[in-house]
Amino acid sequence: MVRLMESKFTAIFEKDGDVWIGYVEEIPGANTQGKTLEEARENLKEAVVLVIEANRKLVERDVEGKEVIKEELAVAI
């Protein structure tokens, strides 16, 4: 069962010619672009979800057959 939770990250948007480039400061690989700032924002949300899902699948594969403890970790920054 996958629990959905809302998290907040720092999005950076840069105008580059005719497009907006967006990336998340805390998540390497979460980056995108869009013709408008709103499109870049929506694309970036999707990119974050895809990166997190891919990382979860990689970990699941890496720990398959191993004795592990998986628990939620809350961090205040």
N, CA, C and O atoms as CSV, one atom per row, in Angstrom:
chain,resi,resn,atom,element,x,y,z
A,1,MET,N,N,0.845,-1.185,0.000
A,1,MET,CA,C,0.000,0.000,0.000
A,1,MET,C,C,0.886,1.242,0.000
A,1,MET,O,O,1.786,1.368,0.830
A,2,VAL,N,N,0.635,2.142,-0.915
A,2,VAL,CA,C,1.394,3.388,-0.983
A,2,VAL,C,C,0.557,4.491,-0.364
A,2,VAL,O,O,-0.568,4.750,-0.791
A,3,ARG,N,N,1.124,5.140,0.653
A,3,ARG,CA,C,0.428,6.262,1.287
A,3,ARG,C,C,0.812,7.538,0.564
A,3,ARG,O,O,1.988,7.783,0.296
A,4,LEU,N,N,-0.166,8.332,0.255
A,4,LEU,CA,C,0.098,9.617,-0.376
A,4,LEU,C,C,0.233,10.674,0.703
A,4,LEU,O,O,-0.567,10.728,1.637
A,5,MET,N,N,1.238,11.503,0.569
A,5,MET,CA,C,1.401,12.597,1.513
A,5,MET,C,C,1.869,13.819,0.746
A,5,MET,O,O,2.537,13.708,-0.282
A,6,GLU,N,N,1.520,14.950,1.243
A,6,GLU,CA,C,1.926,16.191,0.601
A,6,GLU,C,C,3.236,16.656,1.225
A,6,GLU,O,O,3.376,16.708,2.447
A,7,SER,N,N,4.172,16.985,0.381
A,7,SER,CA,C,5.461,17.511,0.829
A,7,SER,C,C,5.706,18.830,0.118
A,7,SER,O,O,5.158,19.082,-0.955
A,8,LYS,N,N,6.512,19.649,0.711
A,8,LYS,CA,C,6.835,20.938,0.101
A,8,LYS,C,C,8.322,20.972,-0.235
A,8,LYS,O,O,9.169,20.570,0.563
A,9,PHE,N,N,8.614,21.460,-1.433
A,9,PHE,CA,C,9.982,21.577,-1.916
A,9,PHE,C,C,10.194,22.983,-2.462
A,9,PHE,O,O,9.248,23.763,-2.572
A,10,THR,N,N,11.419,23.297,-2.797
A,10,THR,CA,C,11.740,24.603,-3.352
A,10,THR,C,C,11.878,24.494,-4.859
A,10,THR,O,O,12.807,23.857,-5.357
A,11,ALA,N,N,10.965,25.108,-5.582
A,11,ALA,CA,C,11.004,25.117,-7.041
A,11,ALA,C,C,11.705,26.384,-7.513
A,11,ALA,O,O,11.446,27.478,-7.012
A,12,ILE,N,N,12.593,26.217,-8.481
A,12,ILE,CA,C,13.301,27.336,-9.090
A,12,ILE,C,C,12.867,27.397,-10.550
A,12,ILE,O,O,12.882,26.383,-11.247
A,13,PHE,N,N,12.484,28.579,-11.012
A,13,PHE,CA,C,12.077,28.769,-12.402
A,13,PHE,C,C,12.937,29.865,-13.025
A,13,PHE,O,O,13.114,30.940,-12.451
A,14,GLU,N,N,13.464,29.572,-14.205
A,14,GLU,CA,C,14.303,30.530,-14.928
A,14,GLU,C,C,13.753,30.712,-16.334
A,14,GLU,O,O,13.418,29.740,-17.010
A,15,LYS,N,N,13.662,31.955,-16.765
A,15,LYS,CA,C,13.243,32.244,-18.133
A,15,LYS,C,C,14.452,32.031,-19.034
A,15,LYS,O,O,15.519,32.593,-18.788
A,16,ASP,N,N,14.286,31.216,-20.082
A,16,ASP,CA,C,15.369,30.936,-21.019
A,16,ASP,C,C,14.828,31.105,-22.433
A,16,ASP,O,O,14.279,30.171,-23.017
A,17,GLY,N,N,14.987,32.286,-22.963
A,17,GLY,CA,C,14.424,32.572,-24.284
A,17,GLY,C,C,12.913,32.548,-24.232
A,17,GLY,O,O,12.288,33.329,-23.514
A,18,ASP,N,N,12.328,31.635,-25.008
A,18,ASP,CA,C,10.866,31.541,-25.092
A,18,ASP,C,C,10.260,30.533,-24.116
A,18,ASP,O,O,9.042,30.349,-24.097
A,19,VAL,N,N,11.089,29.882,-23.311
A,19,VAL,CA,C,10.568,28.863,-22.396
A,19,VAL,C,C,10.988,29.145,-20.957
A,19,VAL,O,O,11.904,29.923,-20.692
A,20,TRP,N,N,10.291,28.490,-20.047
A,20,TRP,CA,C,10.641,28.515,-18.627
A,20,TRP,C,C,11.265,27.171,-18.272
A,20,TRP,O,O,10.729,26.118,-18.617
A,21,ILE,N,N,12.382,27.215,-17.593
A,21,ILE,CA,C,13.064,26.027,-17.091
A,21,ILE,C,C,12.750,25.936,-15.599
A,21,ILE,O,O,12.823,26.937,-14.887
A,22,GLY,N,N,12.405,24.752,-15.129
A,22,GLY,CA,C,12.101,24.581,-13.715
A,22,GLY,C,C,12.823,23.379,-13.146
A,22,GLY,O,O,12.995,22.364,-13.821
A,23,TYR,N,N,13.243,23.503,-11.896
A,23,TYR,CA,C,13.866,22.378,-11.201
A,23,TYR,C,C,13.623,22.513,-9.710
A,23,TYR,O,O,13.282,23.586,-9.211
A,24,VAL,N,N,13.806,21.392,-9.004
A,24,VAL,CA,C,13.593,21.365,-7.564
A,24,VAL,C,C,14.944,21.286,-6.878
A,24,VAL,O,O,15.738,20.377,-7.123
A,25,GLU,N,N,15.182,22.248,-6.025
A,25,GLU,CA,C,16.456,22.383,-5.324
A,25,GLU,C,C,16.825,21.126,-4.535
A,25,GLU,O,O,17.996,20.749,-4.488
A,26,GLU,N,N,15.843,20.479,-3.917
A,26,GLU,CA,C,16.114,19.355,-3.023
A,26,GLU,C,C,16.125,17.987,-3.708
A,26,GLU,O,O,16.513,16.996,-3.089
A,27,ILE,N,N,15.708,17.918,-4.964
A,27,ILE,CA,C,15.587,16.616,-5.623
A,27,ILE,C,C,16.351,16.623,-6.947
A,27,ILE,O,O,15.826,17.069,-7.967
A,28,PRO,N,N,17.580,16.132,-6.929
A,28,PRO,CA,C,18.335,16.049,-8.183
A,28,PRO,C,C,17.564,15.233,-9.221
A,28,PRO,O,O,17.009,14.181,-8.903
A,29,GLY,N,N,17.534,15.710,-10.430
A,29,GLY,CA,C,16.842,15.006,-11.506
A,29,GLY,C,C,15.420,15.462,-11.725
A,29,GLY,O,O,14.823,15.128,-12.748
A,30,ALA,N,N,14.859,16.213,-10.803
A,30,ALA,CA,C,13.501,16.731,-10.977
A,30,ALA,C,C,13.606,18.084,-11.674
A,30,ALA,O,O,13.787,19.120,-11.035
A,31,ASN,N,N,13.488,18.046,-12.995
A,31,ASN,CA,C,13.582,19.277,-13.781
A,31,ASN,C,C,12.704,19.159,-15.013
A,31,ASN,O,O,12.349,18.060,-15.438
A,32,THR,N,N,12.362,20.295,-15.574
A,32,THR,CA,C,11.439,20.316,-16.704
A,32,THR,C,C,11.486,21.670,-17.386
A,32,THR,O,O,12.298,22.529,-17.043
A,33,GLN,N,N,10.616,21.842,-18.344
A,33,GLN,CA,C,10.455,23.146,-18.976
A,33,GLN,C,C,9.015,23.291,-19.450
A,33,GLN,O,O,8.264,22.317,-19.495
A,34,GLY,N,N,8.639,24.511,-19.801
A,34,GLY,CA,C,7.303,24.778,-20.305
A,34,GLY,C,C,7.283,26.073,-21.074
A,34,GLY,O,O,8.124,26.947,-20.864
A,35,LYS,N,N,6.314,26.196,-21.973
A,35,LYS,CA,C,6.182,27.420,-22.759
A,35,LYS,C,C,5.740,28.592,-21.884
A,35,LYS,O,O,6.077,29.746,-22.150
A,36,THR,N,N,4.976,28.273,-20.833
A,36,THR,CA,C,4.537,29.297,-19.891
A,36,THR,C,C,5.003,28.892,-18.495
A,36,THR,O,O,5.371,27.741,-18.260
A,37,LEU,N,N,4.982,29.839,-17.590
A,37,LEU,CA,C,5.361,29.538,-16.212
A,37,LEU,C,C,4.405,28.515,-15.610
A,37,LEU,O,O,4.841,27.608,-14.902
A,38,GLU,N,N,3.121,28.648,-15.878
A,38,GLU,CA,C,2.140,27.699,-15.353
A,38,GLU,C,C,2.389,26.293,-15.895
A,38,GLU,O,O,2.303,25.319,-15.148
A,39,GLU,N,N,2.696,26.182,-17.179
A,39,GLU,CA,C,2.990,24.878,-17.764
A,39,GLU,C,C,4.242,24.277,-17.117
A,39,GLU,O,O,4.272,23.081,-16.825
A,40,ALA,N,N,5.255,25.084,-16.894
A,40,ALA,CA,C,6.474,24.606,-16.231
A,40,ALA,C,C,6.164,24.136,-14.815
A,40,ALA,O,O,6.699,23.119,-14.376
A,41,ARG,N,N,5.313,24.856,-14.095
A,41,ARG,CA,C,4.926,24.449,-12.733
A,41,ARG,C,C,4.248,23.083,-12.740
A,41,ARG,O,O,4.597,22.206,-11.950
A,42,GLU,N,N,3.286,22.909,-13.626
A,42,GLU,CA,C,2.563,21.631,-13.692
A,42,GLU,C,C,3.504,20.506,-14.112
A,42,GLU,O,O,3.452,19.414,-13.547
A,43,ASN,N,N,4.358,20.761,-15.094
A,43,ASN,CA,C,5.321,19.754,-15.536
A,43,ASN,C,C,6.283,19.376,-14.418
A,43,ASN,O,O,6.673,18.215,-14.296
A,44,LEU,N,N,6.665,20.355,-13.600
A,44,LEU,CA,C,7.605,20.092,-12.519
A,44,LEU,C,C,6.971,19.215,-11.440
A,44,LEU,O,O,7.634,18.345,-10.876
A,45,LYS,N,N,5.697,19.441,-11.155
A,45,LYS,CA,C,5.000,18.581,-10.189
A,45,LYS,C,C,5.027,17.135,-10.671
A,45,LYS,O,O,5.286,16.216,-9.894
A,46,GLU,N,N,4.759,16.945,-11.951
A,46,GLU,CA,C,4.778,15.597,-12.526
A,46,GLU,C,C,6.189,15.002,-12.469
A,46,GLU,O,O,6.353,13.819,-12.173
A,47,ALA,N,N,7.199,15.817,-12.750
A,47,ALA,CA,C,8.580,15.337,-12.709
A,47,ALA,C,C,8.962,14.876,-11.304
A,47,ALA,O,O,9.632,13.856,-11.147
A,48,VAL,N,N,8.542,15.617,-10.291
A,48,VAL,CA,C,8.846,15.238,-8.900
A,48,VAL,C,C,8.230,13.882,-8.581
A,48,VAL,O,O,8.894,13.019,-8.007
A,49,VAL,N,N,6.978,13.691,-8.945
A,49,VAL,CA,C,6.301,12.417,-8.689
A,49,VAL,C,C,7.032,11.284,-9.403
A,49,VAL,O,O,7.244,10.222,-8.818
A,50,LEU,N,N,7.417,11.497,-10.657
A,50,LEU,CA,C,8.100,10.455,-11.423
A,50,LEU,C,C,9.457,10.100,-10.821
A,50,LEU,O,O,9.819,8.925,-10.760
A,51,VAL,N,N,10.205,11.098,-10.379
A,51,VAL,CA,C,11.517,10.836,-9.770
A,51,VAL,C,C,11.355,10.056,-8.471
A,51,VAL,O,O,12.085,9.094,-8.231
A,52,ILE,N,N,10.409,10.461,-7.636
A,52,ILE,CA,C,10.196,9.763,-6.361
A,52,ILE,C,C,9.728,8.331,-6.612
A,52,ILE,O,O,10.206,7.406,-5.955
A,53,GLU,N,N,8.797,8.131,-7.556
A,53,GLU,CA,C,8.335,6.778,-7.873
A,53,GLU,C,C,9.484,5.915,-8.389
A,53,GLU,O,O,9.606,4.753,-8.002
A,54,ALA,N,N,10.321,6.468,-9.253
A,54,ALA,CA,C,11.459,5.717,-9.797
A,54,ALA,C,C,12.437,5.348,-8.688
A,54,ALA,O,O,12.949,4.228,-8.661
A,55,ASN,N,N,12.701,6.278,-7.776
A,55,ASN,CA,C,13.606,5.986,-6.656
A,55,ASN,C,C,13.045,4.885,-5.771
A,55,ASN,O,O,13.790,4.018,-5.315
A,56,ARG,N,N,11.751,4.909,-5.525
A,56,ARG,CA,C,11.128,3.858,-4.713
A,56,ARG,C,C,11.277,2.486,-5.376
A,56,ARG,O,O,11.586,1.498,-4.709
A,57,LYS,N,N,11.057,2.434,-6.684
A,57,LYS,CA,C,11.184,1.162,-7.407
A,57,LYS,C,C,12.619,0.659,-7.370
A,57,LYS,O,O,12.849,-0.541,-7.224
A,58,LEU,N,N,13.585,1.559,-7.499
A,58,LEU,CA,C,14.992,1.156,-7.428
A,58,LEU,C,C,15.326,0.564,-6.065
A,58,LEU,O,O,16.019,-0.450,-5.974
A,59,VAL,N,N,14.836,1.196,-5.016
A,59,VAL,CA,C,15.106,0.688,-3.665
A,59,VAL,C,C,14.425,-0.656,-3.465
A,59,VAL,O,O,15.029,-1.581,-2.922
A,60,GLU,N,N,13.179,-0.777,-3.896
A,60,GLU,CA,C,12.475,-2.055,-3.762
A,60,GLU,C,C,13.265,-3.174,-4.429
A,60,GLU,O,O,13.387,-4.266,-3.874
A,61,ARG,N,N,13.796,-2.911,-5.605
A,61,ARG,CA,C,14.588,-3.903,-6.317
A,61,ARG,C,C,15.873,-4.232,-5.552
A,61,ARG,O,O,16.264,-5.395,-5.447
A,62,ASP,N,N,16.520,-3.196,-5.021
A,62,ASP,CA,C,17.794,-3.379,-4.325
A,62,ASP,C,C,17.664,-4.134,-3.005
A,62,ASP,O,O,18.602,-4.815,-2.591
A,63,VAL,N,N,16.520,-4.024,-2.344
A,63,VAL,CA,C,16.359,-4.676,-1.040
A,63,VAL,C,C,15.569,-5.978,-1.114
A,63,VAL,O,O,15.333,-6.627,-0.095
A,64,GLU,N,N,15.165,-6.355,-2.313
A,64,GLU,CA,C,14.384,-7.583,-2.476
A,64,GLU,C,C,15.145,-8.775,-1.894
A,64,GLU,O,O,16.312,-9.006,-2.210
A,65,GLY,N,N,14.454,-9.517,-1.040
A,65,GLY,CA,C,15.046,-10.699,-0.420
A,65,GLY,C,C,15.904,-10.407,0.798
A,65,GLY,O,O,16.427,-11.330,1.423
A,66,LYS,N,N,16.055,-9.139,1.140
A,66,LYS,CA,C,16.861,-8.764,2.301
A,66,LYS,C,C,15.951,-8.435,3.474
A,66,LYS,O,O,14.801,-8.033,3.295
A,67,GLU,N,N,16.485,-8.613,4.678
A,67,GLU,CA,C,15.738,-8.216,5.864
A,67,GLU,C,C,15.927,-6.711,6.046
A,67,GLU,O,O,17.038,-6.247,6.301
A,68,VAL,N,N,14.858,-5.966,5.916
A,68,VAL,CA,C,14.926,-4.506,6.040
A,68,VAL,C,C,13.788,-4.010,6.907
A,68,VAL,O,O,12.790,-4.704,7.104
A,69,ILE,N,N,13.946,-2.828,7.414
A,69,ILE,CA,C,12.883,-2.120,8.118
A,69,ILE,C,C,12.564,-0.892,7.281
A,69,ILE,O,O,13.452,-0.117,6.927
A,70,LYS,N,N,11.305,-0.730,6.975
A,70,LYS,CA,C,10.852,0.416,6.186
A,70,LYS,C,C,9.891,1.208,7.061
A,70,LYS,O,O,8.861,0.691,7.494
A,71,GLU,N,N,10.232,2.457,7.315
A,71,GLU,CA,C,9.392,3.285,8.178
A,71,GLU,C,C,9.399,4.733,7.695
A,71,GLU,O,O,10.298,5.167,6.976
A,72,GLU,N,N,8.389,5.448,8.105
A,72,GLU,CA,C,8.282,6.868,7.771
A,72,GLU,C,C,9.297,7.657,8.593
A,72,GLU,O,O,9.527,7.359,9.765
A,73,LEU,N,N,9.887,8.642,7.979
A,73,LEU,CA,C,10.856,9.500,8.635
A,73,LEU,C,C,10.397,10.945,8.528
A,73,LEU,O,O,10.293,11.482,7.425
A,74,ALA,N,N,10.124,11.572,9.648
A,74,ALA,CA,C,9.704,12.968,9.655
A,74,ALA,C,C,10.904,13.832,10.040
A,74,ALA,O,O,11.594,13.572,11.026
A,75,VAL,N,N,11.129,14.866,9.232
A,75,VAL,CA,C,12.269,15.760,9.465
A,75,VAL,C,C,11.768,17.200,9.392
A,75,VAL,O,O,11.075,17.572,8.445
A,76,ALA,N,N,12.112,17.989,10.367
A,76,ALA,CA,C,11.785,19.413,10.337
A,76,ALA,C,C,13.027,20.182,9.939
A,76,ALA,O,O,14.083,20.036,10.555
A,77,ILE,N,N,12.901,20.990,8.922
A,77,ILE,CA,C,14.053,21.756,8.436
A,77,ILE,C,C,13.770,23.237,8.609
A,77,ILE,O,O,14.609,24.070,8.263
